[in-house]
Amino acid sequence: MNAITPAPFDIVDVTPILPSLDFEQTRAFCTSSLGFEVIEPECESYLTLGRGRIALMFWRCDDPVALLNSSVMLRVEDVGQLRDEFTGRGITCLPPLRGAGEVSDNDDRHFHISDPHGNLLMFVERRQPHS
């Protein structure tokens, strides 16, 4: 009998690929408002931006409806600190962050923003492993 050895998914990096109507606007928003930087040379078809362990790739898109139906969830260590940073840069973050004593149904603290073209970026506080 042949045994199948499972692949080690604990060492996999994932990079979402979101649509962009205009790379210049996407680059400007992500770098000046969100603190990302270009991490790979831009080409005609793709723009890749990163910040810490987060990488986002954008593909050139002509359909604005595609952007209104695109989203990504990003898990971060301290969602409150990130929200404070973004609001300090003039970004509108929704919904308002819950207080320390308030817990949502799924126990996540989160907020979301939309980029200039309508992609939804949701930032969720990473859960601590259960002991």
ROTI-719038 format. One line per 2 residues: their letters; for each residue x, y, z of N, C-alpha, C. Coordinates in steps of 0.02 Angstrom, whole numbers, plus 50000, padded with zeros to 5 digits. Example, Ala and Ser with C-alpha at 12.3 -4.5 7.8 and 13.67 -1.06 7.14 Angstrom:
<nodes>
as> 50660/49716/50390/50615/49775/50390/50660/49835/50390; 50642/49888/50354/50684/49947/50357/50645/50002/50394 $
</nodes>
This chain:
<nodes>
mn> 50042/49942/50000/50000/50000/50000/50045/50062/50000; 50026/50111/49960/50064/50173/49956/50036/50224/50005 $
ai> 50078/50249/50047/50057/50302/50094/50070/50370/50062; 50023/50414/50071/50030/50482/50044/50054/50527/50100 $
tp> 50109/50561/50089/50135/50609/50137/50104/50677/50122; 50068/50706/50170/50036/50770/50157/50088/50826/50147 $
ap> 50071/50874/50105/50114/50932/50093/50114/50976/50156; 50170/51009/50172/50175/51051/50232/50146/51121/50219 $
fd> 50082/51130/50231/50050/51194/50218/50069/51248/50267; 50106/51233/50319/50127/51284/50367/50183/51328/50339 $
iv> 50209/51314/50281/50261/51356/50252/50240/51386/50185; 50175/51393/50174/50148/51419/50111/50134/51494/50119 $
dv> 50155/51535/50071/50137/51605/50068/50083/51613/50015; 50035/51657/50027/49980/51668/49980/49980/51742/49961 $
tp> 49975/51756/49897/49971/51825/49873/49906/51834/49834; 49858/51872/49862/49796/51884/49825/49810/51925/49762 $
il> 49771/51913/49711/49776/51952/49649/49710/51988/49639; 49712/52055/49646/49653/52097/49642/49654/52138/49577 $
ps> 49595/52156/49552/49593/52198/49492/49609/52271/49507; 49635/52306/49456/49649/52377/49461/49632/52410/49394 $
ld> 49594/52464/49397/49578/52501/49336/49636/52545/49314; 49680/52563/49362/49734/52610/49347/49791/52596/49396 $
fe> 49846/52569/49371/49902/52552/49415/49930/52613/49451; 49931/52671/49418/49958/52731/49449/49918/52750/49511 $
qt> 49851/52748/49506/49808/52764/49564/49815/52711/49618; 49817/52648/49599/49825/52594/49648/49891/52600/49684 $
ra> 49945/52612/49647/50011/52619/49677/50012/52678/49725; 49986/52735/49704/49986/52795/49746/49946/52784/49811 $
fc> 49888/52754/49806/49847/52741/49866/49882/52693/49913; 49906/52638/49886/49937/52587/49929/50002/52610/49961 $
ts> 50041/52650/49925/50105/52672/49954/50095/52732/50001; 50058/52783/49980/50052/52842/50023/50002/52833/50079 $
sl> 49948/52797/50068/49896/52790/50119/49902/52728/50162; 49927/52673/50134/49930/52611/50171/50001/52590/50190 $
gf> 50052/52626/50167/50120/52611/50187/50152/52552/50151; 50124/52532/50094/50153/52477/50055/50209/52505/50011 $
ev> 50248/52461/49982/50299/52481/49934/50297/52431/49875; 50320/52454/49818/50324/52410/49760/50379/52359/49774 $
ie> 50363/52294/49769/50413/52243/49787/50438/52203/49727; 50407/52211/49670/50431/52178/49609/50427/52230/49553 $
pe> 50470/52225/49504/50465/52272/49449/50395/52269/49416; 50367/52328/49406/50301/52331/49375/50307/52311/49302 $
ce> 50257/52275/49278/50254/52258/49208/50187/52282/49181; 50174/52271/49118/50112/52294/49088/50050/52263/49119 $
sy> 50056/52201/49142/49998/52164/49165/49988/52163/49241; 50043/52169/49280/50039/52160/49352/50077/52214/49391 $
lt> 50051/52228/49451/50083/52273/49499/50084/52235/49565; 50143/52228/49596/50149/52192/49659/50175/52238/49713 $
lg> 50138/52241/49768/50154/52285/49824/50159/52243/49887; 50200/52266/49934/50208/52229/49996/50219/52274/50055 $
rg> 50204/52246/50113/50217/52279/50177/50225/52224/50228; 50285/52219/50256/50298/52164/50303/50288/52097/50269 $
ri> 50247/52054/50299/50234/51988/50271/50176/51988/50221; 50145/52046/50210/50087/52050/50165/50110/52069/50095 $
al> 50087/52032/50046/50099/52050/49976/50031/52051/49941; 50020/52102/49900/49960/52108/49859/49982/52116/49787 $
mf> 49950/52080/49743/49963/52088/49671/49899/52114/49639; 49907/52158/49592/49851/52186/49555/49859/52171/49481 $
wr> 49805/52154/49448/49806/52143/49375/49766/52199/49342; 49787/52218/49283/49755/52272/49246/49686/52248/49222 $
cd> 49634/52286/49240/49565/52266/49227/49528/52325/49196; 49484/52311/49148/49444/52363/49117/49371/52363/49141 $
dp> 49352/52315/49182/49283/52306/49203/49273/52331/49275; 49242/52390/49286/49234/52416/49353/49191/52371/49398 $
va> 49147/52332/49370/49106/52287/49410/49148/52233/49444; 49202/52212/49411/49246/52162/49441/49275/52187/49507 $
ll> 49289/52251/49511/49319/52279/49572/49269/52282/49629; 49206/52294/49613/49155/52297/49665/49139/52229/49694 $
ns> 49164/52177/49662/49153/52108/49685/49217/52074/49707; 49269/52114/49721/49334/52087/49741/49351/52108/49812 $
sv> 49379/52060/49850/49398/52075/49919/49453/52029/49942; 49485/52048/49997/49536/52007/50028/49535/52019/50103 $
ml> 49546/51967/50142/49551/51973/50214/49625/51965/50234; 49650/52012/50272/49720/52012/50294/49722/52007/50370 $
rv> 49754/51955/50396/49760/51946/50468/49823/51981/50493; 49815/52022/50544/49871/52061/50572/49875/52051/50647 $
ed> 49932/52067/50677/49943/52058/50749/49901/52107/50790; 49902/52170/50772/49868/52222/50813/49825/52264/50767 $
vg> 49762/52244/50759/49718/52279/50713/49704/52351/50736; 49703/52362/50802/49690/52429/50828/49746/52477/50810 $
ql> 49808/52455/50816/49865/52497/50799/49864/52513/50724; 49848/52463/50682/49846/52475/50610/49789/52523/50593 $
rd> 49732/52515/50624/49675/52560/50612/49694/52631/50631; 49727/52639/50688/49749/52706/50709/49797/52737/50658 $
ef> 49842/52696/50633/49889/52721/50582/49852/52744/50520; 49806/52702/50496/49769/52720/50435/49725/52782/50445 $
tg> 49690/52786/50501/49648/52846/50512/49692/52908/50519; 49752/52900/50547/49799/52956/50551/49822/52979/50482 $
rg> 49818/52935/50434/49836/52952/50365/49775/52976/50325; 49717/52983/50359/49656/53008/50327/49613/52955/50293 $
it> 49626/52891/50308/49587/52837/50278/49525/52825/50320; 49467/52816/50288/49406/52798/50323/49404/52723/50333 $
cl> 49400/52703/50396/49398/52632/50414/49329/52615/50442; 49298/52564/50415/49231/52544/50437/49232/52470/50456 $
pp> 49191/52447/50500/49153/52486/50549/49199/52511/50603; 49173/52554/50647/49215/52576/50703/49240/52515/50742 $
lr> 49301/52519/50765/49331/52464/50803/49294/52455/50868; 49280/52393/50886/49247/52377/50950/49294/52392/51008 $
ga> 49264/52406/51064/49303/52417/51125/49332/52352/51150; 49379/52357/51196/49414/52297/51221/49367/52248/51254 $
ge> 49313/52271/51286/49267/52226/51319/49213/52197/51274; 49208/52222/51212/49156/52198/51166/49183/52143/51122 $
vs> 49143/52093/51112/49164/52036/51071/49112/52023/51018; 49134/52012/50956/49088/51996/50903/49069/51922/50906 $
dn> 49023/51901/50865/49002/51831/50864/49060/51784/50853; 49108/51804/50811/49164/51759/50796/49229/51781/50832 $
dd> 49222/51827/50881/49277/51848/50924/49334/51882/50885; 49321/51909/50826/49372/51945/50788/49364/52020/50796 $
rh> 49419/52054/50800/49419/52127/50796/49440/52142/50724; 49403/52185/50691/49417/52196/50621/49393/52265/50598 $
fh> 49417/52285/50540/49391/52343/50504/49404/52332/50430; 49373/52371/50389/49386/52365/50317/49390/52435/50286 $
is> 49424/52436/50229/49429/52496/50188/49418/52475/50116; 49403/52524/50075/49398/52512/50003/49454/52551/49969 $
dp> 49485/52521/49919/49535/52558/49881/49499/52604/49833; 49534/52647/49796/49502/52696/49753/49456/52666/49699 $
hg> 49465/52602/49684/49426/52571/49631/49370/52526/49658; 49368/52515/49724/49314/52476/49754/49333/52408/49782 $
nl> 49396/52387/49775/49417/52325/49808/49408/52333/49883; 49381/52283/49916/49373/52284/49988/49433/52251/50021 $
lm> 49466/52286/50067/49522/52260/50105/49500/52255/50177; 49492/52193/50203/49471/52183/50272/49531/52163/50314 $
fv> 49541/52198/50369/49596/52184/50414/49567/52155/50478; 49591/52095/50495/49564/52057/50552/49621/52041/50599 $
er> 49608/52048/50664/49660/52031/50713/49671/51956/50714; 49733/51936/50708/49752/51866/50709/49735/51837/50777 $
rq> 49703/51780/50777/49687/51747/50840/49749/51712/50867; 49754/51712/50932/49809/51677/50965/49792/51603/50966 $
ph> 49840/51560/50956/49826/51488/50959/49799/51469/51027; 49752/51422/51026/49724/51397/51089/49772/51349/51121 $
s> 49778/51354/51187/49823/51307/51221/49786/51249/51250 $
</nodes>
